[in-house]
């Protein structure tokens, strides 16, 4: 352990200030904090709670139902990141639809789906575009590539989300945010500075043990001062301006829209949809999709976990009916899900 990490650890273990609730907005932070055993260092008056930082977890049930409709009713080949295949829909996950004959294929990037469209001109290829600011640029690049090549058999089913208005919805749920380094590497730090002006505190954190210890220590030191604060603790990656090229790409292809978040409901202007000039690549428009409203399993408390209102272990089905092998909710499926982290590491 380097000297900076040792100093940060001492600050954390010796903290005697007021009780604090710190929300990890990033699912990767949640898993790394567990994996590294950092929760064991926290004094009793400091609580880490999980937030809506897992893109698979915040994707609503209705989106899975839409994807299944495209596969079973329209015969589309659904391409997606692997985690989504096991996320429960109203009646079944995509894995269940595949058992009924649906074509559901995992890919590593949206450009893999574009390549599949090139190689299968008689098939309709739909990519499930799920993610925050980090992954949205790659979906936009895929659309621009398909348009440039004149591919008529490629489209997106979008569930892309942005974090700024989600922070507004979560305001008051924690004393400080542990902001996601990956998102801020693209989006920059402007929203964090704006939140500070409104009295919302937080730090941008990296993902190594030293970086996470430092970020937590910075929160504790600044919290004792009693004033709103923002500190970028990940300066080697996160710059104030973010990634201008990626942001410009998204701006060319997509525009903000209202969208539903699991547990948080519809948050105004927190989603991204394709602009009208790219409507031919919008799967909902292309296939005349009807309004589909999903119904989550009432036994699942993923929505409350994502708001920091309860811990995964507070859910009655956690670890019993709901396990990684047989997930009831999305938070148990994803590698970034809080329930999966609690299950894997026994809550500690």
N, C-alpha and C positions, 0 to 999 in steps of 0.2 A: 504494500500500500504506500503511495507516495505521500509527501508531506502535506500537500493540499487536502488529500482525502482524509488523512489522520486528523487534521485540524477541523475539517467539516464534521467528522464522526464525533469528536469531542464536543463540538457545539450542540450537536443533536442529542447526545446522551446526557448532557448536563443542562438541557433546557428546563427552566423553572417558570417560564412565563405563563400567560393565560392559555386556556384550552384552545386548540386550533383544529379545524377540519380542512384538510388539503385534498383537492380533487385532482386525480390523475385523469386528464382528458384523453390521453393516448393509451390505447390498449397495449402497445408494446412496452410502454413504461410500466403498466400494471404487471405484466409478466416478468420483466427484468427485475423489478423491485422484489417480487416474490423469489425469483430464481437466485438472486444475490443475497437473500436473507436480510434485506435492509429493514423490513418491518420490525424485526427483533430488536433493532437499535432504538426504536422510537419510544420516548417516555409515554406514560399513560395518558397524559394530557394532549397528545398529538395523535390525531386519527387520520389515516389515509382512506379516502373513499373513491370508488370508481365512477367515471362519467361516461358520456356517449362518444368515446374515442375509437370505437371499433366499427368500421363502415358496414361490415356484414351484420353486426348486432343491431344497428339502428335502422336497417332496411326493413320496412314493414312487411307483414304477412302478405298483403295484397300484391306486392311486387313478385313474390314467388308464384302466386296464383296467375299473374299475368304471363310470366314466363312459361308456365305449364300450359296455359291456353294457347300460346303461340306454337308450342311443340305438338300438342295433341290435336288441336282444332285446325291449325294452319300448316302443319307438317314442316315447320321450320327446324333447322338444326340449331340448337341452343349451344353457344360457346360461353364459357364462364371460368372464372377462377375457381379452384377446387372447393373452397369452403362453402360456397353457396349451394352446392349440390345436395348437402345434407340439412340445410335450414328448413324447418317445417313450414309448409304452407297451411291453408285452412284444412285441407283434406290429406295432403301428402307433401313430401319434399320432392325436389326434382329427381332424386334417386328413385322415388316411387313412380314417378311419371316415366322414367326410363324403363322400369320393369314392365310398364304397360305398352312399351314400344316407342316411346319418345326418344329422339336422338339428342343426347346431352353430352357434350364433349368438353373436358377441361382444357384450357389453354394457359399459356404463361403471360400473354399480352394481347391487347386488342389487335395488334398487327398480325398475330398468328391467325386470328379470325379472318382478317382481310386476305391472307394467303389461302385460307381454306375456301374463301369465296372465289378466288382466282382459279383454283384447281377444280372447283365443283360448280360450273356455271349454270347447271340446271337445278341447283339447290338454293334455298333461301337461308342465308347464314345470319343469325342474330347474336350479337355480343351483349351480355348483361353488364352494363356500365355502372358499376357500384364503386363508390370511393369518395374521398375528400379531395382537397386541393392537390394532394400528392399524386394521385393517379388519374385525375381528370384530363391533364394534358395528353396523356397517351391515347385516351379514347378520342380526343379531338384530332390528334395526328392521324389516327386510323380513318376517321371520316374524311379528312382532307385528302388522304391518299386514295381512298375509294372514289371520291368525286373526281379527282384528277385522272384516274384510270378509267372512269366511266363504268364502274362496277354497279350493276343494278340489283345484285342479289346479296348485298350487305346492308345491315342496319343495326342500330343500337336500341336497346330497351334501357332507358336512362333512370338511374336513381342516384345521380351524382349530387353531393351535398357540400356546402361550405360552412365553416365553423363560426364566423362572426355573429350571426343572429342566434346561433345555438347558445353562445355565451350569454346573450341577452336573456334567453329563456331560462338559463341556469343561474342567473344572478341571484345572490342570496343563499345559494345552496352550499357554499363553502367559504372559508375565510381567505383562501388563496387557490389559484389554479396552477397546476404543473402543466404548462402549455406544451403541445406536441412539437418536437423539433422538426419532424419531417414536414408537417403542414407549414410551419413558419419558414422553412427553407424556401418554399414556393411563394407563400403569401406575404412574407415580410413581417414586420413587427408593428405596423401602423395600428391594427386593431387592438393590440395589447396596450399601446400608449393611450388610445381612446378610452379603453376600459379603465385604465388607471385614473383618468380625469373624472370618471363617473364613480370612483371609489372602489373599483374592483382590482384586487392585487393578484400578482402572479409572476412566475419566472418561466422562461423557455429553457428546457432541459435537454441535454444529450442523453446517451443511452449506456455509457460505460458506468462502472461502479463509482469511479471518481466523479464523473459528471453528475450523476444522480445524487450522490452524497453532497456535493457542492450546492446543487440546486435546492435541496431540502434545507441545508444549513442557511443559505441566503434567505429563504422564506422565514425561518425562525428568527434570524437576526433582525430583519426588517419589520417583522410583525411586532416585535417588542417596542419599536419606535412609535407605533400607533398611527402611522400615516399610510395612505394607499401607495403602493410601489409597483414598479415593473423593472425586472432585470433580465437581460439576455445572457444566460449562462451557457450558451452554445454558440459563441461568436465565430468559432472555426468553420461553422456551416451556415448559420443563420445570419443574414445581413438585413439591415433595415428595409431595403428595397425588395427583398426576396429574390425571385428569379423572373426578371422582366420578360424574357423570351417566352417562358412557359405561360405567364399570365397573358401575354399578347395573343398567343395561340388560342387559349381558351376563350378570350374575348372575341376573336374572329368567328369561332364556331358555335359558341354557346352564349346564353343569356340567363340572368337570374329568374327564378320562378318560386312560387310557394310549393312546399313539399312536406310530406309526412315523415316524421321520425318516430320510430318505435319508442313508446313511453312518453314522448314529448308532444305528440300530436302534430298538427300542421304548423310549421314555423314559417311566417311570411318571408319570401325572398331568400330562402336558405338552400334552395335547390338550383340545379342548372339543367336547362333544356336546350335542344338544338335550335338555332336560329331558323327563321323561315326559309332562308336560301339553302338550308340543308335538310328541309322537311322530308325529302325522299329517303333519308337515312333514319328517320324516326319511326321505329317499329309500330308504335301506337297508331300513328297516322297511316302508315303504309298498309297495314292490315285491317284498318277499320276496327280497332279494338273497342269493345264495349266497356262501360264503367265496371271495374272489378274491385270490390271491397273485401279485403280479407278479414278473417275472424281468428284472432290469436287464441291459443289454448288458455282457458281461464285459470288453470292451475299454475301457469307460468308467471313469475314475477320479474321477468327481464326488464320490463318497462320501468319498474321501481329501482332496480339495480342501476340502470343507465342514468337515473336522475340522482343517484346517491342517497335515495330514501331508505334503502335496506341493503344488507350484505347478501351475497348469494346464499350463504348458510342459513339465512332467515327464511328462505323459501322451503315450503314443506316437501316439495318433490326433489330438491337438490340432493344429489348423491344417492338417491333411492330410485325413484322412477326416472329421474333425469340424470343421465351420465353421458360421457363423451361417446360411448357406443350407442346409446339410445337417447339422444337429446330431445327434450321437450321444447326448449327455447334456443334462440340463436346464440345467446351468450355462452352456451355450453358447446357450441359447434366450432366457432372460430378460434384460431390460434391466438387471437388478440382479445377474446372474450373474457370478462371478469369471472364468470362462473367456471370456465375451463381452468383459469388460473387458480381459483380457490380449490377446485377439485384436485388438480395436479399437485399442489403444494400443501394441501391439508389446511388451508387458511393461514399458514404462517410462512 
